[in-house]
């Protein structure tokens, strides 16, 4: 590729030129402090919440995606006055060599200019809420050099939205100071509202700070003092003059910049550490400065980062005939899913500045964490349950700092709660958890079991006269926000989701001895499935729903938006359609929705806004949800194809939308070639094939989950681990190592007959096993499982779980 490649071990993406089509970034985070860092050190930082605890500056995303400001180290030759940046940006002078490496938990930037080699390693330690810059500057020439280094950041301080909208006013509250080698900055006004409080009237309870392990020969805290009135980031006045002025920033726009003067003999190298972080007390910042004042301590902290990720990534691993599949599943898709689980849709280079935790988003993001960090997932489940109301409804989103949220009436929200709890119970086997009391958002508390049942009952209570769930404010597709404003519009997707969850909860209730209640939900499911197939089937596919006026959308009669992807995949996933009808629906997806880059969310795109549908029709055609390849639903299409037993079709869907494949056309795709984007511009867009809104997308969790649960076919059930591969027939087999409850399973699958589905034989620790459902071990040991694919034999039991999941004639 013109811009970079994966390292040999796959653990780094190596960027070989700085001018990538767009900024290609990394998330450096310990789950509290988060630094978005591009291949040239651009980006910004925040603590716990992007909206109310900003540290460094981000300007709103623009068409140009300027990637400025950032975390920069300017370098200046004191003899010639020539200057450049160790990051390449923002000075952007042509250099002798550039290389950036985005690793798992760290980023390095190397740049050579005028016989000076520089390298900066950025990371956030697991235990401390700082970003560490390990700076190396080496003289590779044959003459001594008198140099200066200027580490620099621009502060944002607490209030992103307020600072942006009231920039001229918000700076009046800023304070900055240089004390004992540390630059501090804070604001006397924190634009945050607590529940029940009036207008904001508090100062920010934190200090942003910058420190360096080198003594300061100068500093600046005032943007005008460092940048200059008529200069910018590319030529700061202090750098061009070779002198910081000690400018203070009280009541002004504030920055942090140090001046370090030094001399390097030929071959000599200077190493120093810069810290940028946040502290509740200044004493805490001094403690951190002392901790990282040596290069050795910074190296130890970087080792901690590496050890954390080595441990996390090792918990599930596969080896298949497709190296791209392995690279995605073992490393980058798993890494992206971790980032998304921690930061939801809070902040990115595309959409930034919010503090929102989404209810539906966070339940889904957790799914990829379950096999890799079960304890974190358990705490997340409890946290999410605490945002439900006693009637079964939920908040749609909220700010994690204030816990203030909105209840919008999205019809799908309660169903994600059910799915999340069910998946946690399957993975953990912790049925006692059902009896744990968890509080509601407004008042009272009940058991986890009651939370689940109330969510189900809430959806069952909001049905149309035809027995189809109402779409209400919208469903998973927020863009359908005017379909059901009058309380009559219906949703095929929520109907299928409800049918799926009724089946899953009934199985749970049978497993825990609540047969009568289980039977009640099965009867409700049977009625729902009959209603779906009577009212929502359109001849070759399922309609997407009906509007308040009773008109169907996503149907053959529509000139635009004729067929929707989710309306075909979800009935198959739910087992709510006969197999031949489900196959026909998915065949319609291939026939009508398949594009060069995967199946579109729907087609044709809406060329004219439709006020009876909503904002989905107002996006430009081929943009966002209007006729794009929305990657998140592609994962559900993969799952549906696996339910139908069509492994070749499922794998082709995975491969076509894979970020690795898309990234091989970087000037078309634009986005990072190592993580999923939310969507790819559709055929009606002039930017057809471009990726947008990378990193923070539900695609990450679901693609990782369907890769293991449905393509490799190893998935958790209440009674154990189920083996049911659905692979491309060309594969000779694969290996998967997976932790499950208290044991590790090393599973080797052989495919001598080159089939896509079917298991002929299973052995566990050398002994023949007579079920697709593997035994549950509690010995903490590693157990070897051998699976031979082929026509099923009569002595191999097909468990009830698998019977329920498979499409039926």
N, C-alpha and C positions, 0 to 999 in steps of 0.2 A: 504493500500500500504506500501511497505517497506521503502519508502523515504518521505512520507508526505501525506497530505490530505487538502481539502478545509475546512475552518473554518465553523462554524455552519451557519453564515449569508452569507457565500460565498464571503465575501469581502477580504479575505486573503487566500493565499496558504501557509500552514504551512509545512515547511521542517523539518523533525524530525531527520535527520542524515546528516552530512556535505558532505559525499562522494557520491553525486548524480552521475548518469551515465555520465553526462556532467555538466558543470556549468549551473545552472538554474538561469536566471537573471531577473532583473526588469529594466525598463527605468524610471528614476527619472528626470522629466523635467518640465520646465515652458514654453516650446516652444522656448526658447533662449539658456539656459544652459541645457546640457544633461549629465547625469551620468548613465552609464551602471553599474549595481551593482548586483553581484552574491549572492548566499546564504551564502557565507563566506566573503562578502565585496570585492571580486575581481572586476576588471573592470577598466574602464577609463572614462575620461570626456572631453568634448569639448564645445565650445561656438559658436553657430550659424552655423558653418560649420566644419565638421570633418576633412577635409583635410588641412585647413589653420588656424584654431584656436584651436589646440589641447591644452589641459591643462595637463592631466596626461598621463602616459605611457601606451601604448598597444603594445605588441609584436605580430607579425603576427600570425593568427590562424594556428595551427599545428594539426597533427593527434591526439596529446595528449590533446589538449585544456587545457593547464596548468592552466589557470585562475590566472596568476600572471604577474605583480604585482597587487596591489589593494590599497584600502584605509584601512590601518591596524592600530590597536592599540596593540603594544606589552606590556606585563606586566611582571615585574621582581620582585622576592622576594629578597630584599637587604640582608637578613640574610643568605639565603641558596644559592643564586645565580641561583636558578631555574627560568626559564622564559617560557612564553607561549604567545599565541595571543588571544585577546578577540574575534577574528573572527574564531578561530580554525586554519584556514590558516594564514600565510604560515608555521607556526611551526608544526602544525598537531599532537600535543600530545594528546593521549587518555584522554578525560575528563570525568566528572561525568554526564554532561547533555549538549545537544546541541539542539537549536531550532531557526530556522529562519522563519520570516514571510514576504512574499512579499505581500504588501498591494497595494491599488490603490493610487499611488503617494508616497509611502514610503516603506522602507525595514528595518526590525529589525533583529539583530543577537544576540542571547543569548548563553552564553557558561560558564560552571562551571568547574573549575579546582582548586584543592588543597584548597578547602574551600573558594574560591573567585568566586563570581558570577559577571559576567559582561554582560552588555547589551549595544548595540549601535543601535541607530535609525538614519537612513540616509534619508534625503529628500532634495528637492530643493524648496525653497519658491516661490510662484507665483510672488512676486514683486522684488526679488533680485537674481542676477546671481551668486549664491553660492550654494554649497552643505553643508548642516548642518549635523554634527555628534553630536548627543546627547549621551554622554558616561556616563554610570553608573557602578560603581565598588563597590561591597559590600563584607564585611568580614562576612562570615557565620560560621566561626569557633569560638572557645572559647579562642583564644589567640590574643593579639595585633599583627598586621602585619605591617612591614615597607616595602613599595612597591614603584615601579616606573612604570610610564606609558610613552610609546614612540609612540605618533601618527606619522604616516609616509605615505608619497606618493612619487612617483618618477615622476618628470616632463617630459613632452614631448615637449611643447613649440612651438606652431604655426604650424610647417611644418611636417605633418605626413610622406608623401612619401619621402621628401628630408631627413628628419632625419633618415629614415630607410635605404635609399640607400646610403647615404653619412654620416653614423654615426660617423666615425672617424673625419670627417671634420666639420660637422654641430655643434658639441659640442664646437668648438672653438669660436662660437659667443655667447655662453651662459653667462649670468650674474646672480648673486644671492647675496642676502644681508639679514641681520637680523637687522630690524629697529623698535624700540619701540614695541617689542612684536610680530612683524609680519615677516615672511619669505617671501621675494619677489623673483621672478625669471622672467627673460625675455630673449629675444634673439635680438642681434643687426642685424640679417639678416632674413628677411621675404621673403621666396621664392615664391612670388606672382607676377603675371603679370597683369597689368591693360590693358584694351583695348587700342591699339595704342602705348603702351610703349615698351621699349626695355627690356634688361635683368633686372631682379629684382635688386633694389638698395635702399632698405628701411629697417628700423628696424621694428620689430613687434610693433604695436601701443597699446599694452596692457601689463599688468603685471599679471602673475599668483601669487597667494598668499595663505599662510596658516597662520591661527591665532588660538589661544586657549584662553579660558576664564581663564585658570590658568596661574600663572606666570611661566616663563620658567626657569628651573634650568640648562638647557643646550639646545643646538641646533646643527644641522648639515645641511649643504647645499650641501655637496660634497658626491657623492655616495661612493667613496672609503673610505672616512672618516667614514661614518655610516655603510656600509655593510662590508668593509674590503676587502683586496686584495684576500684572499683565502676563503671567506665566501660567503653566498648567503642570499636570503630573509628568509630562515628558521632559520638562526643563525647569524644575523647581529653582527658585532664586537662590536658596541656601546651597544647593548643589553646584549651580553654575558659579557662584561666588566662592565656594569652598568654606563656608562659615555659617553655622547656625547662630541665630541672634538671641536666643533665650526668650523668645516671645511667649507671653502668657495668654491664655485664651478665655479668661473669665468674661462671661457674657458674649462670647464670640463663637465662631465655628472652630472646633478644636481638633488637633492632631497630636500625634506623638512621633517625635523624630530625635534620634541621637546622632551625634557626630563622633566618629572614632578615627583618630589619626594614627598611622603606623607605617613602618618601613619593612619591606620584604627584600631580602637578598635573593639572588638567583636560586631557584629550587626551594625556597623557603615557603612555608604555609602557615597561615593564621587560622585558628579555629576559635569561634566564640558562640555563645548561646543567647538567643533573644527569646524572651517570654512575652506573650500577650495574653491577658486573662482577665478574670473577674474575681472580686473578693468582697465579702461582707464588711471586713475591717481592714484597715491599712496594714495592721500587724500581720494579717494572713498573707498579704502580698509580699512583705519582707521575708516571711518564712519560706515562701515559694522561691523567692530570689536566691536565698541562701542554699536551698536544696538543689537548684539547677545552676549554681555558679561554676560548676566544674563540667568539663566535657564528658567525663566518665559517668557522672550521674545522669546526664542526658542520654547517653548510650544505654544505661541500665533501664531507663524509662522506655526507650524504643524497644528494647528486648521484651519488656512487659507487654507492649502492644503486640509484638509478633507472637508471643506465647499465647495471649488471649485468642488471637485469630487462628493460630495453629490448632488450639483445642476446639474452637467452635467449628471450624471447617472440617475437622476429622470425624465428626459424629455421624455423618452420612456421606458416602462416596460410592460412585459407580465407575464401571469400566465397560464401555460398549464399543461396537465397531465404528462409531462416529465420534471422532475426537472433539468436534464442535459441541456435541451434546454433553460430553464429559466436562469440557471446560466451562460450559454454562452451568450445569447442575452442581458440579463440585466446588466451584469458586465464585464466579461473577454473579450469576443469578441468585445464589445463596447470600452473597454479600449485599447485593441490592435489596433483597427482601429484608435483611436485618436493618439496613438504613431506613427503609420505608416503615418498618414496624415501630421504630423509635420516633420518627418525625412526621408520620402520617402525610398530609398534604400541606405541611406548614410553610415550607420555604424551598425555593429552587431558583435557578437562573431564569426561569420562565414566568412563574407566578410566585411572588415573594411578599413577605411582610406581614402575613397573617399569623394568628396564634391558634388556629382552629384544629381541634381533634374531631374527626368525622366518625360518627357512630358506625355506619356501615363499613367505612374504610378500615377502621382499626380492627374490627372483627376479622375481616379478610386478611389484613396484613399479618395477623397473628398466626394464620394457618401454616405458613412456612417456618415459623419458629418452633412449633410444637415438637418435632422430633429432635431439635437441636438445643433447646433451652426450655425444658418443661416448667421449671420453677418460675421463670420470667413470664411464661404464658399463663400460668395459674394466677399470678398477681394481676395480669392484664385482664383476665376474665372477670375477676372480682371488680376491678376498676370500671370495666365497661358495664357490668350489671348495675352498678351504682348510678347509672344514668338512665334507668328505666323508671316509669311511673307505675303505681299500683294497679292501674287498669290495663297494663300490658304495653302501652305506648312508650315511646322513648324520646329523648332529645335527638336531634339530628346532628348537631355539632355544638362544641363549647370551647371556651378558652381554658387551657389546663391550669393556668395560674389563678384565675378568679373563680373557675368552675361555673361561670355564667354561660348559659347556652340558649338555644332556641329549639322549640318543638314545632316542627314544620308540618307534620302530618304526612311525611313520605311513607307510602304503603309498604315498602320493602324493609324498613328498619327493624321491626320486630323479628322478622325471619332470620336476619343475620345473627341476632342474639341466639336463636335456637341452634342454628348451624354451628356457631362458635362453641357453645357449651357441649353439644354432641361430639364435636371433633376433639375437644379437650378430654372428655370422658373416654373416648375410644383410645386415645393415645396414652392416657395415664392409667386407665383402669380404676381410677379413684372414685368409686361410686359413693363413698361416704361424703364426698364433696356435695352431693345432691342435698344433703341434710344440713349443710352449713348455712347459717343465716347471713344474708347480705341486705344492706339497707337500700331503700329506694331513693330516688333523687330528691323528692320533696318531703315525704314523711313515711315512717314505718319501715319495717324490715320483714322479710320472709325468707324461706329456704330457697336455695338455688333451683330446686325442683319447681317451686311455685313461680319463680321468675320465668322459667321456660314455659310452663303451662299457661301463664297469663299472656305471654307473647303469642302463643298459638291461638288462644281463645280470642284475643283482640282482633287478630286477622279474620278469624271465622265469624266474628260479629260485624265485620265491615265488608259484606258481600252485596252484589247487585241482586236484582229480582231474579236473574237467571242463574244465580249461584256461582258467580265468578267474582273474585276479589276486586274491590274498587281500587282504582289507581290513586285517588285522592290528590295530594299535592304534586306527586310524581312517583315514579318507582326508581329502580337503579339508574335509569336514564333521566337525570335531572332536567334535561332539555324538554321533556314531555310535560312541561309545567302548566299547560292550559288544557290538557285533555280532560281532566276530571275536576275542575274548579267548582262545578255545580253539584258534585257528589254522585254522578251517575257513570262516569267513564270507567272502563274495565281494563285490567292488565293481564295479558297472557303470561308474562314473566312471573308476576307475583303468584298467579294461579299455580304455575308449575313449581315455584319455590315452596309454596304451601303444601302441595301434594308430596313433594320430596320430604319436607320436614315432618309431615304427619306420619309418613312411613318410618322415618328414623326414630321419632319419639315413641311410636307404638312399639318398635323393637326394644327400645330402652325400657319401656314400662313392662313389657313381657319379661325382659331379663331381670328386672327387679321385683317381679311378683305382682304388678298392678294390672292384672289381666282385663278386668272390667273396663278400666279407663283406656287401656290399649285398644280394646275392641271398639269403643266409642270413636276413637280417632281414625281407626281403619274404616269404619262406616262413613265418617265424614269425608275421608279421602276417596272412597269409592264413588260417592255422589259427585264430588268435585271433578274427578276424572271423567265421569260420564258427561257432565256439563261442558267440560273443556272440549271434548271430542264432538259434542253435538253442536256447540255454538261457535267454536273458534277455528275449526278446520275449514280451509278454503279451497280444497280440491287437490292442490299440490304442496301446500304449506299452511302453517298456522298464521292467522292474522296476529298483529302485534297487540291489538286491543280495540276498544271502542271509545269514541269520544262521548262527551255529555249528551250530544244530540242523537246518539245511537248509531252513528256511522262508523263503520270499521275503518281502521287505518293499518297499513302494512298488508293490504289485500290486493288481489289481482285486478280489481277495478280501479285502483289508484294509478294515476299516471306517474307520480313521483312517490318515493318511499313505498314501493310495491311490496317488498319483502324485507323483513328484518331478521338479522342473524339470531338474536337471543330468543325469538319466538319459536325457532326451530330446535335449537340446542337444548333449551331448558325442559321442554316436555320429554325429550329423550332421557336426559339426566334423571328426571323425576320418575321415570318409568310410567309416565302418564299417557303414553301413546303406544299402540300396537307396533310391533317391530317393522312391519312392511310400511306403515304410515310414517314412522320415524325415519326410516331409510329414505323414503320418498322426500320427506322434508329436507333432510341433509343433502340429498342429491340436488334439490332445488337451490340450496346454498351454493354448491359447486357450479351449477349452471348459471345462476343469476348474480351471485355476489363475489365470485372469485376474481381477484385482480392480480397484477404482477407481484404484489407484495402481501398477499393474504386476502381473506374474505372481508368485505366491507361490512360495517355495522348495518347498513341498509343501502339500497339503491333503487331507483336513481335518486341522486341528491335533490333536495328541495331548491328549485331555482327561484321560487317566489315565496316570501314569508306567508305562513298560514297561521292566523291568530287563534285558530281552534286547536292547534297543536302546541305552539309556544316557541320558546327560544331556539329549540332544535332546528327550526326552519329559518331562523334569522342568521345563524352562522353562515359565512360565505360558503358556497357549494364546495365540497371537498375539504372542508376545514372543521376542526373539533369533532362534534358528533354528526355533522351533516354530510353523510356519504363518505366517511373516511374508513381506513383500516384501523379501527379502534382495537388495540392489541389485547386489552383485558378480556373482551368477549371471545377472542380467538381461543383462549385457553379453555373456555367452556365448550367451544366447538370441538376441540381436541378430545375433551372428556366424553362428549356425546358420541363421537366416532368410536371411541374405545368401548362404550356401553354397547354399541352396535356390533362390536367385534371387528371393526375395519381398521386394522393397524396401519396399513399403508397410507390410508387417507389421514389418519391422526398424525402420523409422523410427518407427512408432507405439509400439513398445517403448521406444525411446530417449526419445521425447517424454514418454510417460506417467510415466517415472521421473526425468526431468530435475529437478535441484534448482531450476532457474529456474521451471518450472511448479509444482512442489510448494511453492516458496517464495511463490507468489502467494496461498496460504492460510496466512498466518503463524501465526494463532492455533490452527490445526489442526496444521500441520507442526512448529511450535516451533523446529526447528533452523535453523541459518544458511541463508539462501536463496541462498547463493553457492558452496556446496560440497556434495558428496554426503555422505549419511549411510550408515552401514553397513546399516541396515535401517529399514523403515517398518512400524509395528505392523500386524498382519494383522487380518482380519475377526473373529477370535475375541477380540480384545483390546478392552477398554473405551476404549482410546486409539487406535483404528483411524485410521490416517493420520498419526500422529506419527512424526517422524524421530528416530532414536537413533544415538549413537556416530558423530558427524560427524568429518570431516577424515581421520583415520588409518584408511583402509579401502582394500582392494584394488580397490574400485569405481573409484577415481580413475584408476589406470593403465589398467585394461581398458576403461573407457568412452572414454577418450581414444584408445586404440589402435584399438578397433573403429570409432570415428568416421572415422579416416583410412584404416585398412587395408581396411575392409569396407564401410562406407556409401559413402564417397568412392572406395574401392576402389583406392587407390594404396599398394602395399605392397612391401617389400623382399623379394627372392629372391636366391639365391646368384648367379644370372647377371645380375641387373639389377633394375630397378624395374618392377613389374607394374601394369598399368592394367586394372581390371575393376570399374567402378562398380556399385553396387546401391542406387539412390536411390528416393525416392517418385516415382511417375510424374508427379505434378503439377509437379515441379521443371523449370524450363526449362534447368537446367544449374548449374554452379558453377565456381569457380576455386580452385586450391590451389597455394601456393608451398611447396616442400619441398626441403631440402638432402639430397643423397644422395651419400655418399662425397666426391668432390672437386668437386662441381658443385651448382648450384642449378637446380631444375626449376620453371618457371612453367607450370602445366598449366591449360588452360581446356577445360571439358567442356560441349558443347552437347547438348541433348536435344530436338530439333525434333519428334520423333515421340511424345514423352511416354511413353517406356517406362521400366521399372525397371532392366532389364539389357540387355546387348548392346552391342557396339561395332562400328560400321560403317566407321569411318575414323580413322586416326591420322596426323598429320604432326608431324615434329620439325624445328624451325628452318626451316619452310617446305617441307620435303621429305617426300613420302609415306613412311610407315614401315609395314612389312608384318608387324608382330607386336604383340601385347599387351605384350611385354617390351621396355621402352625401352632404348636403348643406354646403356652406362656411359661417362661422360665423366670425364676426369682433367685437364681444362684449367683448373679453377677458375672457369669462366665460368658465366653464366646461359643456360639453353637453354629455348626456348619450345616447348611441346607443345600441339597442338590435337587434341581428341578429339570425334568426333561419334557419339552413341549411336544405335542402330538395329539392324536385322537384320544380322548379320555377313555380310561379303562373302567370297567364296571366296579372294581373294588376301590376306586378313588371317590370318596364322598364329596358331593357338591353341597356345601353348607347353605343354610337358609339365607344367610346374608348375601351370598353370591347369586342365589336364585332370585332374590328380590331385586338385585341391581341389574341383572341382565335383561335386555330387551326381549319381550315375549311376542309370539305370533298373535 
